[in-house]
């Protein structure tokens, strides 16, 4: 029967001390990257797996990360599904489990080594400042908190450039009626691109719902000339605009184009289907997991901000 590799075997294989191997396992931030590679290669060749349960117990860790949703969500909306699967896949590699807390749950219910929090607004900053455990946010913010998010500025820049290149004479931005960092960045991407193209920006804001967007276009369609494209801050808004345009028997995409933002499911359900800025939510989930695990291992040290570039998905709502 083959003998199970030990920490001493790894040290011998890597030509380092047992202390160095222990540091690579328990405190990688204290070890030079080149040395980490050597030790991890030896661990892989020997099929050595640290006793994670004992290690967690010794460090008073739970091996649990909580994903906290602070906003009200439609539980049939698959937006967070890819984020959660991306996170869970990455956490599993480090023998961590993921717990989900919805709005209204107490953050201190059950132990955890850290939190990934989404839906945080400026009004939540006081609560975030009281947290004792490490946390990172899913969402751009102006509070100085570590975060991962899609590159909102780039996304709306791409959408606006696409609309102009498609030949639409007018491009109008329909934003979400919230004063938060992600919305400011999306609006800035549109405004900057319009100014650089010697075009006058036109910005409107509505609630993030199809019903609000449909009502908006029903009331204001006469204000927009033909050959206008609406660059929207979400697919929900884009879907509502399309519903209103179809009801008014407007021609899409010849007379009016619509571009959404998210690319999760609504863009495919709409008729016509929606050209949209697609967020890479699985990768965002992976990066969130990487960030919180590193922050836990570094005893809460700042991690900074990570932006994941989106892509533009062409469909039937633009020419």
Secondary structure, DSSP 8 states (H G I E B T S, - for coil): ------HHHHHHHHTS-HHHHHHHHH-GGGS-HHHHHHHHHHHHHTT----HHHHHHHTT---EEEEEE-S---TT-THHHHHHHHHHHHHHHTT-EEEEE-TT--TTSS--SEEEEES--GGGHHHHHT--SEEEEES--SS---EEEE-HHHHHHHHHHHHHHTT-SEEEEEEES--SHHHHHHHHHHHHHHHHTT----EEEE-SSHHHHHHHHHHHGGGS-SSEEEEESSHHHHHHHHHHHHHTT--TTTTEEEEEEE-SSHHHHSSS--EEEE--HHHHHHHHHHHHHHHHHTTT----EEEE--EEE--TT--
